[in-house]
Every structure is written in C-alpha cells, then in structure tokens.
C-alpha cells in the first residue's frame, strides 16, 4: 500500500545532481529592504543569469532574486546538452507552423550554441566544454519512418547532419540521425563564471527571496513574500514556472513533465557523443569527466508530474538499462528534473501578455534549457534594448498556432479535470501509524485525506494534500520525497513548503488528533 524508496542498493538513498556536488557556488544574502533598479530578474537559472550578464553589458542596472539558492532548480538538474537537436521536432514543426518558423527555431538554438561556444572560448571558461555529435536513434520498426521524416526535415532546413544505421555505442539501432558539431559542458561551472562577472560589475543577487506579485505600471514593483519591493523599469520572470501570470493563463497552456538521470561509472568504455532514443521510454546518454574518469549520464523515463507509477521505478528502469547496455561499476549520483511543455512545443519568450510592455517571461523549454534559456536571455535583452530580433514572433507568448494549440489545450485541461475529480473521489484507507521509516503515503487523518512521511528518525510529517494552487489532490513522489500535483506540476516538501510552482502558498501542516 505504501511507497518506500528501496531499490537494488546500488543507487544513492537521496537524489543529488553531480553538477551541484562537484562545485562550490557562492552564496548571497536575503533581500531585507526595498531597492530600485532598471531591471528585476526573478530566477537564478541559465535564463536569469545570462540575461543579467547581457543587460549589465548594455549598461542596465540589474537585481536578480531567487526563492532558494541560485542554480538549484532545473538548470542545476539538467543533462546539459548544448544542442539544437531537441528530440524529433523539426518534421513536426514544419507540419504545424511551417518551414520558415521551423528554420527560425533551429537558427535560434544554433545561435545560442554559438554564443555559449564563443563566450567559453573568449573568456577561457573552465567548464568541461567539449564538441560532440548529437544522435537520435531508434531500434523500433515503428519509428524508422519518423526518423526518416525527421532527416528529410533536416535536409529541408539545411541542418548539418548525417543518416546512419548504427552508433559507436552498444545500442541496438536500426536508424539514426547525427546532428554534427553540437556540444556539452558543466553548466554550473559555466554559469558560476557569469555570476562572478555579474557581481564584479555591480549586479545585485539575492537568495532566499521569493517574488509573489507585481504591481503593474510604468515603473512596476516586484513584491516579495516578506513585503519588500523592487521598483524597476522592467521585470523578467525567469523562474521556471512564471511567478506572475499577468492574465496570461500559463497554468492552462503548459504541463509539467519529470524525467530522471543516473550518473554511472560503467564497465564498458563510453566512446563519446550525445544520444537520445526516438521511441518511448526515452533513453538519453552523454558523459562528463569526474576525477579523471568518465561518468555516464543516463536519463529518460519522462512522465507528467504527479502521475504514473511509483517514481522510484523510473530510476530502477534506468539502472536496468545501464546494467544491460554498459555494465555498472558504481552509481554515485541520481537526480530528476522537471520542465514545462507548451501547447505547440515552442517556448514562451517575450512580453508576458501583449498588454504588458515592460514585463517579460521565459518558460516552457521542454527539457532543452541550455539553448532555449540562452535564446531567451538574448531575445529579452533585445526587446528591452529595442533591437530587432528575428525570433521575437516565433517565441511570442501571445501566439496561438491553431492546429496543435487547440487540440493540446483541450487535451491538457481535460486531463487536469480528470485528476481533479479522481483525487476528490479517492477512497483512502492508509494510516500514518502504519508507515515505516523513510516511507510516505496518502493516508486518512482526522477523517480526511492527508499526506504522511516518516523520516529516518521515525518522526512523522503530515500535511494537507490539497494543492494550494487550484485544489487538486497531491500524490507522493517516492523518488524525490515530495508531494506532487498531477494537474499543474506544483511540488511541495515533506513539511509542505513550495518546491516548484505554480503554487505559491505552502501546504497546511496537520496533527493527528
């Protein structure tokens, strides 16, 4: 009945990304007074930090705030592929938004790759940057046609690519496309360099400072949870899920998707390159250097947040794939990431709505945040500086591409309604006292649905499982020890604090009467 966190014993008990464990990042104080700047940036990931860097170079006075620690969100949990190969997407884009827009999407992400490459080279940033080919491969007869169609799309868009029938890795492959001259890096080493530059150039960074609202106007004010204000000319919402909606109804135009990563020391050598399976369940592969040897990052197992099987099972599936494909010496790291998918799979970057000329948003990267996040920073910089940018129309959040958008809008919101109703009708028989140590479950407390987790020391943590965003019932995430919302992707800690939005308020703590 209950979900615990046990597996084969080869995986770490608690999730921790290699990136954050392998570098010491600076810490910053909490904002404790009202301030005035030209641009307020909310979110300390690749979009916010790159935007701060670019705007300061333009002479803009910047303050960046983060609800927790910088680089501890999606950017800190990425696989860090720097590539314009975003799964099988270009054939779909050509069909849905046309060849010209598909070409712009490729060029925007390729420009982002070139920007990162140039910045690393010119500043001699030590961030394990390496040139790698990116592969999409399939071993499924059903997906060969899709891979062939994608390669045809590459040819139409003049993408530097090769079609092959095998890969250098021991992956069973019937067809594959190689996008040439892509890259990978250590994202936190790269961004730590930008953070250092920002602070030296006079940019202000505040951690543990949660933005909850915006007072609109010619000089908007960002309101923090502690009641402090940032007066500014421009607001940039780079907080993964927009902290401020501005009547853009973003919660109804995106869904949250989780995926999983193992950091594996393999028995077989990993020869290089970045790989992604065309078929489900996804298998993503790349390597990074760790203490002079290769750590292979094996990811995949994506699913909607708060839905599906016990999350620890996704890690176990990746472990089984790793053992079968490469052999396992050790699994020193495991972690998961959450990203947002828009109705047409193109990120929302630009004015949060057409009626908000000085409030900007960057969201919906669909797990490809290294290039999309960089694109966002470059685009918003240009919008603020009144520079022409060829990608503004492609990414504008006000767009509505009728074919995929109508269908996906109806599908996603029907799914939300289904889970809202199911959660309210669920019959719960579990009791908190039945939980073992390091075990969590939905239980009944004082006659009502609740969430309980008993920690390693035997202490119980009990919360109301009704999401504070729109009232959906949360589910236990055994892999990460969080309470996740199946409707809009909000996540909460065992004590009820918000881990990821759109929820802003914590869960109510409960006591057994």
Helices and strands as residue ranges (DSSP letters): E 3-4, H 18-21, E 35-36, E 39-42, H 46-57, E 62-65, G 75-77, E 81-82, H 90-97, H 99-123, E 130-138, H 141-156, E 161-164, E 175-184, H 187-200, E 204-206, E 211-215, E 221-224, E 229-231, E 234-237, G 250-252, E 254-266, E 274-277, E 283-290, E 293-304, H 312-325, E 328-342, E 348-351, E 359-363, H 369-384, H 392-395, H 402-425, G 432-434, E 439-445, E 448-454, E 460-464, E 474-477, E 482-485, E 491-492, E 498-500
